[in-house]
Amino acid sequence: MKLVVAAVAISLAAMASGSFVSSVGKDIKYADKDVLVKQKFFFEIMRNIHMPLQYEEYNMYTKTWAEDSSMYQNYDQVTEFFNMYNMDLFLGKGEIFTVYNKYMLKQTYMLFSFLYNSLDWDTYYKNVIWAREHINEGMFIYAVTLTVLHRTDLQGIVMPAIYEIYSYYFFNTDIIRTATYRKMYDPKFGFHANGKYNVVYSNFTMTFPERYKDTFMMNGLGMDYFHEDIGLNSYYFYFMMDYPFFLGGDKFGLLKERSGELYLYTHQQLLARYNLERMSNMMHPTKMLTWKFPLETGYFSLLSYWNGIPFKYRDFNYMIKDDDYFKLDWIMDWEMRMRKMIDDGFYMTDDGTKIDLRKWSNIDFLGQMMNCNMDNMKCQKFGFIEMMSKMLLSGMDFMTQKTWPSVMMHHETTLRDPMFYKLWDRLLNFYYLFKSYLPYYTLEELNFKGVVIKDVVIDKLMTYFEYFDSDISNVIPMMNVDKHWDFTVLGRTMRLNHKPFTYTLDVMSEFSGKGVVRVFLGPKFDKLMDLDFYRKFFVEVDQYQVDLMVGKNTLVRNSRDFYWSVRDRTMYTDLYKKIMMSVAGKDKFVLDMSEAHCGFPDRLILPKGWVSGMKMQFYFIITPYTMTQTATDVIFDKTFMCGKYNFIDNLPMGFPFDREIDYTYWYTKNMLFKDVFIYHMDDVKMNQTF
């Protein structure tokens, strides 16, 4: 299987599926001089993004870009970029940016192409510095992040976490204002010698109109700790950045096998995880968006843009404008076409190729179609369903020179809005409709002959709230770069966490060889027949390969090692100090994946649960290892790469819960349901490592 080089490494946090790989007991790799120079550059170029560059070594390149045409892969795209830029058609510095705008999307694509086409590091380096001084800040962050994720010569480079590059999209206005105000009257604030004094707190409390009290809880608006979780929102940002819909896979070397399936499955799992959290808060699963106005669920974000303008809000009992009903007609027409295509069971391409939609692997085609990916080029017929839906819910137009975006118009903030989950409950109907036409899994597909899961023992599951500190120094202008070494302002928020737990599987095997263990967590139900309803609420928390021996096998797994999750990032300033010490030869920068950007937050594996214990179920299944290796031009080194698309086997994502069930044979001996209770400690702890 070909792998996308998502260029992550040493340290990037919170994304879609990479396992933590410790360097302990293995060959330890260290960053060489070339990597350290690049590391230093990215941490400095992203500092105080709304201020001019303060570093002398870069200032000589702020006025000009590398004009030698031989230093680009495709100079025509560079020419097109500068023709547009010189006509003053780019978004201005300081303006509000969103990729959900036709003009800004085109500009972002052109900027990315300009940087991506740079033939070597020296050319890229000069062009990034030029762009840092002349291009809109939000667009610059977006395009540079894309190049780091997708240029092969930047594999292993660590970008600062997005929530520390641009904290405005992750921390509420009160915490940003408090930090900047304190710096104004206290020149000592933020410096290392002041220690805990450099902390500012986020206020999660809000006063809502009394008549909306029940509506808030019903729609999940009492779950601010989940909606506003920094790790969860940055996870989604990086997921969407790895496969941006406007980049073609062949053109940019983004080898996207199973990307459409991943797009759908990730959103299905996000919705399932969200509904588990709702159940923990005594709420029913979210209700599907129905496009009947007025829409009851409003949303008032506590975020503000860097210039003080608050994010656009959506009123309760929201009505779209009269002029927007034609957009609703488009959406419903696109949905009808998508549904008819699935019901017909095939799609005929322009060149006469028939795509069989009764073949499970073509879920990838459906996902790319719904994401309107450039690789399929069928957006004219099926449209930008998700994008247009978000715009309609935000009262925004796709073709405007100026925008006032809501939280749904940014990847970093869209998970904050409960309407996001209602929308995806609707969009996933296409996913479920496609799956409904597939045959039941056969006994041979479900069973692993000779392998029996006898029992499993699971530690007590405990969740709690804790205070978490993050470096928000970038919101405070610093005129002296020498002080960056010693300057850290910490934004303190409250978040959900759980104590690490271990499970021990007791497996008897008549088979010797490789197998794959899948682990899901879902609601407790009384009868197996109820599984057809509850299976869409099961979240896949782990998947890993095992070597089975004939006889008894004891498989021990700790939650900190789960395949899909990653731990917290090291803070911006701490990593920068580590880089600078390594550049000076006083330390070594380890490449060990301990800061991967591509993994679901480890803290959120478990829903909150109840103080009295919330009854749920783990589900375990062991299947034969079946992976067909294919040739690839990409060198994959799991020492410092996430391996987000390093699929363990060829089975469908979500197996075996992704299809309807024939109960006469479904529950085989290589499966096991295990009842558990999730207990919540009703107090707040300081951030700590167990």
C-alpha positions as CSV (number, residue, x, y, z in Angstrom):
1,M,0.0,0.0,0.0
2,K,1.3,3.4,-0.9
3,L,1.6,5.8,2.0
4,V,1.1,9.5,2.1
5,V,4.1,11.3,3.4
6,A,2.4,13.4,6.0
7,A,5.7,14.8,7.0
8,V,5.4,14.6,10.7
9,A,7.8,13.6,13.2
10,I,9.6,14.3,16.2
11,S,6.8,16.4,17.5
12,L,3.4,17.3,16.2
13,A,0.2,16.7,18.0
14,A,-3.3,15.5,17.8
15,M,-4.4,13.9,14.6
16,A,-6.1,11.0,12.9
17,S,-4.2,7.8,13.5
18,G,-0.6,7.4,14.4
19,S,0.7,5.4,17.3
20,F,3.2,6.7,19.8
21,V,6.6,5.0,19.2
22,S,9.0,5.2,22.0
23,S,12.7,5.3,21.4
24,V,13.4,3.4,24.6
25,G,15.1,0.1,24.0
26,K,15.4,0.9,20.2
27,D,17.8,2.5,17.9
28,I,17.6,6.2,18.8
29,K,17.7,8.7,16.0
30,Y,18.8,12.3,16.4
31,A,18.2,15.3,14.2
32,D,21.3,16.2,12.1
33,K,22.5,19.7,11.4
34,D,20.3,20.0,8.3
35,V,17.1,19.1,10.2
36,L,18.0,21.4,13.1
37,V,18.4,24.4,10.8
38,K,14.9,23.7,9.3
39,Q,13.5,23.2,12.8
40,K,14.8,26.5,14.0
41,F,13.5,28.3,11.0
42,F,9.9,27.1,11.3
43,F,9.7,27.9,15.0
44,E,11.0,31.4,14.4
45,I,9.1,32.1,11.2
46,M,5.8,31.4,13.0
47,R,6.5,33.5,16.0
48,N,4.3,36.6,16.5
49,I,2.7,36.1,13.1
50,H,1.0,39.5,13.0
51,M,4.3,41.4,13.6
52,P,7.2,42.0,11.1
53,L,10.0,39.5,11.4
54,Q,12.4,40.4,14.2
55,Y,15.3,38.0,13.2
56,E,18.2,39.7,11.4
57,E,19.2,36.6,9.5
58,Y,15.9,36.6,7.6
59,N,15.4,40.3,6.9
60,M,17.5,40.3,3.8
61,Y,15.0,38.0,2.1
62,T,11.8,39.9,3.0
63,K,11.9,42.2,0.0
64,T,12.5,39.7,-2.9
65,W,11.7,36.1,-3.8
66,A,13.8,33.6,-5.7
67,E,13.2,34.6,-9.3
68,D,15.4,32.1,-11.1
69,S,12.9,30.0,-13.2
70,S,15.2,27.0,-13.1
71,M,14.6,26.6,-9.4
72,Y,11.0,25.6,-9.8
73,Q,9.3,22.4,-10.8
74,N,6.5,24.4,-12.6
75,Y,7.4,28.0,-13.2
76,D,4.1,28.7,-15.0
77,Q,2.3,28.4,-11.7
78,V,4.8,30.8,-10.1
79,T,4.1,33.3,-12.9
80,E,0.4,32.9,-12.5
81,F,0.8,33.5,-8.7
82,F,2.7,36.8,-9.2
83,N,0.5,38.0,-12.0
84,M,-2.4,37.9,-9.6
85,Y,-0.4,39.2,-6.6
86,N,0.9,42.2,-8.6
87,M,-2.6,43.1,-9.6
88,D,-3.4,43.5,-5.8
89,L,-5.9,40.7,-6.0
90,F,-4.7,38.8,-2.8
91,L,-6.4,39.1,0.6
92,G,-4.7,41.9,2.5
93,K,-2.6,41.5,5.6
94,G,-4.7,41.6,8.8
95,E,-7.9,40.6,7.0
96,I,-10.0,37.7,8.2
97,F,-9.2,34.5,6.3
98,T,-11.2,31.3,5.6
99,V,-10.6,28.6,3.0
100,Y,-14.4,28.4,2.6
101,N,-14.4,31.3,0.1
102,K,-13.9,31.0,-3.6
103,Y,-11.4,33.8,-3.9
104,M,-9.4,33.0,-0.8
105,L,-9.4,29.3,-1.7
106,K,-7.9,30.1,-5.2
107,Q,-5.3,32.4,-3.6
108,T,-4.4,29.8,-1.0
109,Y,-4.0,27.2,-3.8
110,M,-1.7,29.5,-5.7
111,L,0.4,30.3,-2.7
112,F,0.8,26.7,-1.9
113,S,1.8,25.9,-5.5
114,F,4.4,28.7,-5.4
115,L,6.0,27.3,-2.3
116,Y,5.5,23.7,-3.2
117,N,7.2,24.2,-6.6
118,S,10.4,25.5,-5.0
119,L,13.0,23.0,-6.2
120,D,15.2,22.9,-3.1
121,W,15.4,24.0,0.5
122,D,17.2,27.3,-0.2
123,T,14.6,28.4,-2.7
124,Y,11.7,27.4,-0.5
125,Y,13.4,29.1,2.5
126,K,13.7,32.4,0.7
127,N,10.1,32.3,-0.6
128,V,8.6,31.5,2.8
129,I,10.3,34.5,4.3
130,W,9.0,36.7,1.4
131,A,5.5,35.3,1.9
132,R,5.7,35.9,5.7
133,E,6.0,39.6,5.1
134,H,3.6,40.1,2.1
135,I,0.8,37.5,2.4
136,N,-2.2,37.4,4.7
137,E,-1.3,35.8,8.0
138,G,-4.0,33.2,8.1
139,M,-3.4,32.2,4.5
140,F,0.3,32.0,5.2
141,I,-0.1,29.7,8.1
142,Y,-2.4,27.4,6.1
143,A,-0.2,27.2,3.0
144,V,3.1,26.7,4.9
145,T,1.5,24.0,7.1
146,L,0.4,22.2,3.9
147,T,3.9,22.4,2.4
148,V,5.4,20.9,5.5
149,L,2.9,18.1,5.5
150,H,3.4,17.3,1.8
151,R,6.9,18.2,0.6
152,T,9.1,15.2,0.7
153,D,12.2,17.2,1.7
154,L,10.4,18.3,4.9
155,Q,9.7,14.8,6.2
156,G,10.2,14.7,9.9
157,I,10.1,18.4,10.4
158,V,8.1,19.5,13.5
159,M,5.9,22.5,13.2
160,P,4.7,24.2,16.4
161,A,1.3,23.0,17.4
162,I,-1.5,25.0,15.6
163,Y,-3.1,26.0,18.9
164,E,0.2,27.7,19.9
165,I,0.9,29.2,16.5
166,Y,-2.6,30.9,16.4
167,S,-4.1,30.7,19.8
168,Y,-7.1,33.0,18.8
169,Y,-8.9,29.9,17.3
170,F,-8.5,27.8,20.4
171,F,-8.8,30.1,23.5
172,N,-11.8,32.2,24.3
173,T,-11.6,35.9,24.2
174,D,-11.4,36.3,28.0
175,I,-8.1,34.4,28.2
176,I,-6.5,36.3,25.2
177,R,-7.6,39.7,26.6
178,T,-6.4,38.9,30.1
179,A,-2.9,37.9,28.8
180,T,-2.5,40.9,26.6
181,Y,-3.8,43.3,29.2
182,R,-1.6,42.0,32.0
183,K,1.4,42.4,29.7
184,M,0.5,46.0,29.2
185,Y,0.7,47.0,32.9
186,D,3.2,44.4,34.1
187,P,6.5,44.3,32.1
188,K,7.7,41.3,34.2
189,F,4.7,39.2,33.2
190,G,5.5,36.1,31.1
191,F,9.2,35.8,32.0
192,H,10.5,32.5,33.4
193,A,11.5,33.9,36.8
194,N,7.8,34.6,37.6
195,G,6.9,30.9,37.3
196,K,3.2,30.2,38.1
197,Y,2.5,34.0,38.0
198,N,2.5,33.7,34.2
199,V,-0.7,31.7,34.1
200,V,-4.1,33.1,32.9
201,Y,-7.3,31.2,33.3
202,S,-10.1,30.5,30.8
203,N,-13.7,31.1,32.0
204,F,-16.0,28.3,30.9
205,T,-19.1,29.8,32.5
206,M,-21.7,31.6,30.5
207,T,-25.1,33.1,31.3
208,F,-27.8,32.0,28.9
209,P,-31.4,33.2,28.6
210,E,-33.5,31.2,31.0
211,R,-36.0,30.1,28.3
212,Y,-33.2,28.4,26.4
213,K,-31.9,26.4,29.4
214,D,-33.5,23.1,28.4
215,T,-32.6,23.6,24.8
216,F,-28.9,24.0,25.7
217,M,-28.8,20.6,27.4
218,M,-30.8,18.9,24.8
219,N,-28.5,20.1,22.0
220,G,-25.3,19.4,23.9
221,L,-24.4,23.0,24.6
222,G,-23.6,22.0,28.2
223,M,-20.6,20.0,26.9
224,D,-18.2,23.0,26.5
225,Y,-15.4,20.9,27.9
226,F,-15.7,18.6,24.9
227,H,-16.6,21.0,22.1
228,E,-13.8,23.4,23.1
229,D,-11.1,20.8,23.8
230,I,-7.9,22.0,22.3
231,G,-6.5,18.6,21.4
232,L,-9.8,17.5,19.8
233,N,-10.0,20.6,17.6
234,S,-6.4,20.5,16.6
235,Y,-6.8,16.8,15.7
236,Y,-9.5,17.7,13.3
237,F,-7.5,20.6,11.8
238,Y,-4.6,18.3,11.0
239,F,-6.9,15.6,9.6
240,M,-8.4,18.1,7.1
241,M,-5.0,19.4,6.3
242,D,-3.6,16.0,5.3
243,Y,-6.2,15.6,2.6
244,P,-7.3,19.1,1.5
245,F,-10.1,18.7,-1.0
246,F,-8.6,21.2,-3.4
247,L,-5.3,19.4,-4.0
248,G,-5.2,16.6,-6.6
249,G,-3.3,13.5,-5.5
250,D,-1.4,12.8,-8.7
251,K,-0.4,16.4,-9.2
252,F,1.1,16.8,-5.8
253,G,2.2,13.3,-5.1
254,L,-0.5,12.9,-2.4
255,L,-1.0,9.1,-2.8
256,K,-4.5,8.9,-1.5
257,E,-5.5,5.2,-1.5
258,R,-8.5,4.8,0.9
259,S,-8.6,8.6,1.5
260,G,-12.3,8.7,0.7
261,E,-13.0,5.8,3.0
262,L,-10.9,7.5,5.7
263,Y,-12.8,10.7,5.3
264,L,-16.1,9.0,5.9
265,Y,-15.0,6.7,8.7
266,T,-13.3,9.5,10.6
267,H,-16.4,11.5,10.6
268,Q,-18.5,8.5,11.6
269,Q,-16.2,7.8,14.5
270,L,-16.2,11.5,15.5
271,L,-20.0,11.4,15.6
272,A,-20.0,8.1,17.6
273,R,-17.5,9.5,20.1
274,Y,-19.6,12.7,20.5
275,N,-22.8,10.6,21.2
276,L,-20.9,8.6,23.8
277,E,-20.1,11.9,25.5
278,R,-23.8,13.0,25.3
279,M,-24.8,9.7,27.0
280,S,-22.3,10.5,29.7
281,N,-24.2,13.8,30.2
282,M,-27.7,12.1,30.4
283,M,-28.6,13.2,26.8
284,H,-30.0,11.3,23.9
285,P,-27.9,10.9,20.7
286,T,-27.8,14.0,18.6
287,K,-30.7,14.6,16.2
288,M,-30.1,14.7,12.5
289,L,-30.3,18.1,10.7
290,T,-33.6,18.1,8.7
291,W,-33.3,21.4,6.8
292,K,-36.6,22.6,8.3
293,F,-36.5,26.2,9.4
294,P,-36.4,27.8,11.9
295,L,-33.5,25.7,13.3
296,E,-33.7,25.6,17.0
297,T,-30.0,25.2,17.8
298,G,-28.1,28.5,17.9
299,Y,-24.4,29.0,18.7
300,F,-22.6,31.9,20.3
301,S,-18.9,31.4,20.2
302,L,-16.7,33.0,22.9
303,L,-13.9,33.4,20.3
304,S,-12.7,36.6,18.7
305,Y,-10.4,37.1,15.7
306,W,-7.0,38.7,16.4
307,N,-8.4,42.1,15.6
308,G,-11.1,41.9,18.2
309,I,-14.0,41.1,15.9
310,P,-16.0,38.2,17.4
311,F,-16.7,35.1,15.4
312,K,-20.1,35.2,13.6
313,Y,-22.8,33.6,15.6
314,R,-26.1,31.8,14.7
315,D,-29.2,32.8,16.5
316,F,-31.6,30.4,18.2
317,N,-34.5,29.6,15.9
318,Y,-32.2,30.4,13.0
319,M,-33.8,31.4,9.6
320,I,-31.8,31.6,6.4
321,K,-32.2,34.6,4.2
322,D,-34.7,34.6,1.4
323,D,-31.9,34.9,-1.1
324,D,-30.3,31.7,0.3
325,Y,-33.2,29.3,-0.5
326,F,-31.7,28.6,-3.9
327,K,-28.6,27.3,-2.1
328,L,-30.8,25.0,-0.1
329,D,-32.3,23.8,-3.4
330,W,-28.8,23.0,-4.7
331,I,-27.9,21.0,-1.6
332,M,-31.1,19.0,-1.7
333,D,-30.7,18.4,-5.4
334,W,-27.1,17.2,-4.8
335,E,-28.3,14.9,-2.0
336,M,-31.0,13.4,-4.3
337,R,-28.4,12.7,-7.0
338,M,-26.1,11.1,-4.5
339,R,-28.9,8.9,-3.1
340,K,-30.0,7.9,-6.6
341,M,-26.4,7.0,-7.6
342,I,-26.1,4.7,-4.5
343,D,-29.6,3.2,-5.1
344,D,-28.7,2.5,-8.7
345,G,-25.5,0.7,-7.6
346,F,-23.2,2.2,-10.1
347,Y,-21.7,5.5,-11.4
348,M,-20.7,6.0,-15.1
349,T,-17.7,8.2,-15.6
350,D,-17.3,10.5,-18.6
351,D,-15.0,8.1,-20.3
352,G,-17.5,5.2,-19.9
353,T,-15.9,3.5,-16.9
354,K,-18.5,1.9,-14.7
355,I,-17.9,2.3,-10.9
356,D,-19.6,-0.6,-9.1
357,L,-21.1,0.7,-5.9
358,R,-21.9,-2.8,-4.7
359,K,-18.2,-3.4,-4.3
360,W,-17.2,-2.5,-0.7
361,S,-13.8,-1.0,-1.7
362,N,-15.6,1.7,-3.7
363,I,-16.7,3.3,-0.5
364,D,-13.4,5.2,-1.2
365,F,-15.0,6.6,-4.4
366,L,-18.1,7.7,-2.5
367,G,-16.0,9.4,0.2
368,Q,-14.0,11.3,-2.5
369,M,-17.2,12.3,-4.2
370,M,-18.7,13.6,-1.0
371,N,-15.5,15.5,-0.2
372,C,-15.5,16.8,-3.8
373,N,-11.9,15.8,-4.0
374,M,-10.0,17.1,-7.0
375,D,-9.1,13.5,-8.0
376,N,-12.6,12.7,-9.1
377,M,-13.6,16.1,-10.6
378,K,-17.4,15.4,-10.2
379,C,-18.1,18.5,-8.1
380,Q,-20.3,19.9,-10.9
381,K,-22.8,17.1,-10.6
382,F,-22.7,16.3,-6.9
383,G,-21.5,19.6,-5.6
384,F,-19.8,20.7,-2.4
385,I,-22.4,19.3,-0.1
386,E,-20.6,19.7,3.2
387,M,-19.1,23.1,2.3
388,M,-22.3,24.6,1.0
389,S,-24.2,23.2,4.0
390,K,-21.8,24.9,6.4
391,M,-22.1,28.2,4.6
392,L,-25.9,28.0,4.7
393,L,-25.7,27.4,8.5
394,S,-23.3,30.3,8.8
395,G,-25.2,32.8,6.7
396,M,-22.1,33.1,4.4
397,D,-21.7,33.4,0.7
398,F,-19.0,31.5,-1.2
399,M,-18.2,34.4,-3.5
400,T,-17.5,37.6,-1.5
401,Q,-14.4,39.8,-1.3
402,K,-14.8,40.2,2.5
403,T,-16.0,37.6,4.9
404,W,-17.2,37.3,8.5
405,P,-16.8,33.6,9.2
406,S,-18.5,31.5,11.9
407,V,-16.7,28.7,13.7
408,M,-17.9,26.3,11.0
409,M,-15.8,28.1,8.5
410,H,-12.5,27.0,10.0
411,H,-11.2,23.5,10.5
412,E,-9.7,24.5,13.9
413,T,-13.1,25.6,15.3
414,T,-15.9,23.7,13.5
415,L,-16.1,20.9,16.2
416,R,-17.2,23.6,18.7
417,D,-20.6,24.0,17.1
418,P,-23.2,21.2,18.0
419,M,-24.7,21.8,14.6
420,F,-21.5,20.2,13.0
421,Y,-22.6,16.8,14.5
422,K,-26.2,17.3,13.4
423,L,-25.0,18.0,9.9
424,W,-22.8,14.9,9.8
425,D,-25.6,12.8,11.2
426,R,-27.3,13.7,7.9
427,L,-24.4,13.3,5.6
428,L,-23.5,9.9,7.0
429,N,-26.9,8.6,5.7
430,F,-25.1,8.2,2.4
431,Y,-22.4,6.1,4.1
432,Y,-25.0,3.9,5.8
433,L,-27.1,3.6,2.6
434,F,-24.0,2.4,0.7
435,K,-23.2,-0.1,3.4
436,S,-26.9,-1.3,3.5
437,Y,-26.6,-2.7,0.0
438,L,-23.5,-4.7,0.8
439,P,-24.0,-8.4,1.7
440,Y,-23.7,-9.6,5.3
441,Y,-20.2,-10.7,6.4
442,T,-20.0,-14.4,5.9
443,L,-19.1,-16.8,8.7
444,E,-15.7,-17.3,7.0
445,E,-15.1,-13.5,7.0
446,L,-15.9,-13.1,10.7
447,N,-14.4,-16.3,12.1
448,F,-10.8,-17.0,12.9
449,K,-10.7,-20.8,13.0
450,G,-8.9,-22.2,16.0
451,V,-8.7,-18.9,17.8
452,V,-10.9,-18.4,20.9
453,I,-11.0,-15.3,23.2
454,K,-11.6,-16.9,26.6
455,D,-11.8,-13.8,28.8
456,V,-10.5,-10.3,29.3
457,V,-9.6,-8.5,32.5
458,I,-9.8,-4.7,32.4
459,D,-8.5,-2.2,35.1
460,K,-11.0,0.1,36.7
461,L,-11.9,3.0,34.4
462,M,-11.6,6.4,36.0
463,T,-12.1,9.8,34.4
464,Y,-11.6,13.3,35.8
465,F,-11.3,16.9,34.9
466,E,-7.9,18.6,35.1
467,Y,-6.3,21.9,34.4
468,F,-4.1,22.1,31.4
469,D,-1.5,24.7,30.5
470,S,-0.7,25.7,27.0
471,D,1.8,28.2,25.6
472,I,-0.1,31.2,24.3
473,S,2.9,33.5,24.1
474,N,2.3,34.2,20.4
475,V,-0.6,36.5,21.2
476,I,1.7,38.9,23.0
477,P,3.9,41.0,20.7
478,M,7.6,40.8,21.5
479,M,10.0,43.4,20.1
480,N,13.2,41.6,21.3
481,V,13.7,38.1,19.9
482,D,16.4,37.4,22.6
483,K,13.6,37.3,25.1
484,H,11.8,34.5,23.4
485,W,14.1,32.1,25.2
486,D,12.8,33.1,28.5
487,F,9.2,34.2,27.8
488,T,6.2,31.9,28.3
489,V,2.6,32.8,29.0
490,L,0.4,29.9,29.9
491,G,-3.3,29.7,29.1
492,R,-5.0,27.4,31.6
493,T,-8.1,25.5,30.6
494,M,-10.1,22.7,32.0
495,R,-10.2,19.4,30.1
496,L,-11.3,15.7,30.4
497,N,-8.7,13.0,31.1
498,H,-8.7,9.5,32.4
499,K,-6.3,7.3,34.3
500,P,-4.3,4.9,32.2
501,F,-5.7,1.4,32.2
502,T,-4.6,-2.0,31.0
503,Y,-6.5,-4.9,29.6
504,T,-5.3,-8.5,29.5
505,L,-6.8,-10.8,26.9
506,D,-6.7,-14.6,27.5
507,V,-6.6,-16.2,24.1
508,M,-6.4,-19.9,23.2
509,S,-5.1,-20.7,19.7
510,E,-4.6,-23.7,17.5
511,F,-3.0,-21.3,15.0
512,S,0.6,-20.1,14.9
513,G,1.1,-16.8,13.0
514,K,0.0,-13.2,12.8
515,G,-3.4,-11.8,13.8
516,V,-5.0,-8.4,14.2
517,V,-6.8,-7.3,17.4
518,R,-9.5,-4.7,17.1
519,V,-11.0,-3.0,20.2
520,F,-14.2,-1.0,20.3
521,L,-16.0,0.8,23.1
522,G,-19.8,1.4,23.0
523,P,-23.0,1.5,24.9
524,K,-24.3,-1.4,26.9
525,F,-27.3,-3.2,25.4
526,D,-29.3,-6.1,26.7
527,K,-29.9,-8.3,23.7
528,L,-27.6,-9.1,20.8
529,M,-30.4,-8.2,18.4
530,D,-30.1,-4.6,19.6
531,L,-26.6,-4.4,18.1
532,D,-28.0,-3.3,14.7
533,F,-29.1,-0.1,16.3
534,Y,-26.1,0.5,18.7
535,R,-23.3,-0.5,16.4
536,K,-23.0,3.0,14.9
537,F,-22.2,4.3,18.4
538,F,-19.1,2.0,18.9
539,V,-15.8,3.8,18.7
540,E,-12.7,1.9,17.6
541,V,-10.1,2.7,20.3
542,D,-7.3,0.3,19.3
543,Q,-6.0,-1.9,16.6
544,Y,-2.7,-3.8,16.5
545,Q,-0.9,-6.8,15.1
546,V,-0.1,-9.8,17.3
547,D,2.0,-13.0,16.9
548,L,-0.1,-15.9,18.1
549,M,1.4,-19.2,19.3
550,V,-0.3,-22.6,19.6
551,G,-1.7,-22.8,23.1
552,K,-2.5,-20.1,25.6
553,N,-1.7,-16.5,24.6
554,T,-1.8,-13.6,27.1
555,L,-2.1,-10.3,25.4
556,V,-1.5,-7.3,27.7
557,R,-2.1,-3.8,26.4
558,N,-2.0,-0.4,28.1
559,S,-4.2,2.5,27.0
560,R,-1.1,4.7,26.5
561,D,-0.1,2.4,23.6
562,F,-3.4,2.4,21.7
563,Y,-2.8,2.7,18.0
564,W,-5.1,5.6,17.2
565,S,-4.2,8.0,19.9
566,V,-1.3,10.4,20.8
567,R,-0.2,12.2,24.0
568,D,0.1,15.9,24.6
569,R,2.5,18.1,22.7
570,T,5.5,19.7,24.3
571,M,5.0,23.4,24.6
572,Y,6.3,25.8,21.9
573,T,8.9,27.6,24.1
574,D,10.2,24.3,25.6
575,L,10.7,22.8,22.1
576,Y,12.3,26.0,20.9
577,K,14.8,25.9,23.7
578,K,15.5,22.2,23.0
579,I,16.1,23.1,19.3
580,M,18.4,26.0,20.1
581,M,20.4,23.9,22.6
582,S,20.8,21.2,20.0
583,V,21.9,23.8,17.4
584,A,24.6,24.9,19.8
585,G,25.8,21.4,20.3
586,K,24.7,21.3,24.0
587,D,21.9,18.8,23.5
588,K,20.5,16.3,21.0
589,F,17.0,16.5,19.4
590,V,15.5,13.0,19.4
591,L,13.4,11.8,16.4
592,D,11.0,9.4,18.1
593,M,7.4,10.3,17.2
594,S,6.7,11.3,20.8
595,E,5.1,14.5,19.4
596,A,3.1,13.2,16.5
597,H,0.5,15.5,15.0
598,C,-1.6,12.7,13.6
599,G,-3.5,11.0,16.4
600,F,-6.7,11.3,18.4
601,P,-6.1,12.8,21.9
602,D,-5.2,10.0,24.3
603,R,-7.1,11.8,27.0
604,L,-10.4,11.4,25.2
605,I,-10.4,7.6,24.7
606,L,-13.1,7.3,27.4
607,P,-16.2,9.4,27.7
608,K,-16.8,11.2,31.0
609,G,-19.0,8.5,32.6
610,W,-20.9,8.9,35.8
611,V,-19.9,9.3,39.4
612,S,-21.9,6.2,40.2
613,G,-20.4,4.3,37.2
614,M,-21.7,4.4,33.6
615,K,-22.2,0.9,32.2
616,M,-20.7,0.4,28.8
617,Q,-19.1,-2.4,26.8
618,F,-15.7,-3.2,25.3
619,Y,-15.8,-5.4,22.2
620,F,-12.7,-7.4,21.1
621,I,-12.2,-9.3,17.9
622,I,-9.1,-11.1,16.5
623,T,-8.9,-11.7,12.8
624,P,-6.3,-13.3,10.5
625,Y,-3.6,-10.9,9.3
626,T,-4.4,-10.1,5.6
627,M,-2.3,-7.4,4.0
628,T,-1.4,-7.3,0.4
629,Q,1.9,-5.4,0.0
630,T,2.2,-3.1,-3.0
631,A,5.2,-1.3,-4.3
632,T,5.7,2.3,-3.1
633,D,8.2,5.0,-3.9
634,V,7.8,6.5,-0.5
635,I,10.3,5.6,2.2
636,F,8.4,5.2,5.5
637,D,10.3,5.4,8.7
638,K,8.0,4.9,11.7
639,T,10.8,6.1,14.0
640,F,9.8,9.7,13.2
641,M,6.8,9.4,10.9
642,C,3.2,9.1,12.1
643,G,2.2,6.3,9.8
644,K,-1.3,7.6,9.8
645,Y,-2.1,5.8,6.6
646,N,-0.1,2.7,7.5
647,F,-3.2,0.5,7.6
648,I,-2.6,-2.7,9.5
649,D,-4.6,-4.9,7.2
650,N,-7.0,-4.7,4.2
651,L,-10.3,-5.1,6.0
652,P,-12.9,-2.4,5.7
653,M,-12.6,0.4,8.3
654,G,-15.1,-0.2,11.1
655,F,-15.1,-4.0,10.5
656,P,-17.3,-5.8,11.6
657,F,-19.7,-3.1,12.8
658,D,-19.9,-1.4,9.4
659,R,-22.5,-3.7,7.9
660,E,-25.9,-5.1,8.8
661,I,-25.8,-8.3,10.8
662,D,-27.0,-11.9,10.3
663,Y,-27.4,-13.0,13.9
664,T,-27.6,-16.7,13.1
665,Y,-23.8,-16.9,13.0
666,W,-22.3,-13.4,13.6
667,Y,-21.1,-13.9,17.2
668,T,-18.1,-16.1,16.7
669,K,-15.5,-17.4,19.3
670,N,-12.8,-14.9,18.2
671,M,-15.1,-12.1,19.5
672,L,-15.9,-11.0,23.0
673,F,-18.1,-8.3,24.6
674,K,-17.0,-7.2,28.1
675,D,-19.2,-5.1,30.4
676,V,-17.3,-2.2,32.1
677,F,-18.2,0.8,34.3
678,I,-16.7,4.2,33.7
679,Y,-16.5,6.2,36.9
680,H,-16.0,9.9,37.0
681,M,-14.2,11.6,39.9
682,D,-16.1,14.7,40.6
683,D,-13.2,17.0,41.3
684,V,-10.6,18.9,39.3
685,K,-6.9,17.9,39.3
686,M,-3.8,19.6,38.2
687,N,-2.2,18.3,35.0
688,Q,0.0,15.3,35.9
689,T,1.5,12.2,34.3
690,F,0.5,8.9,35.7
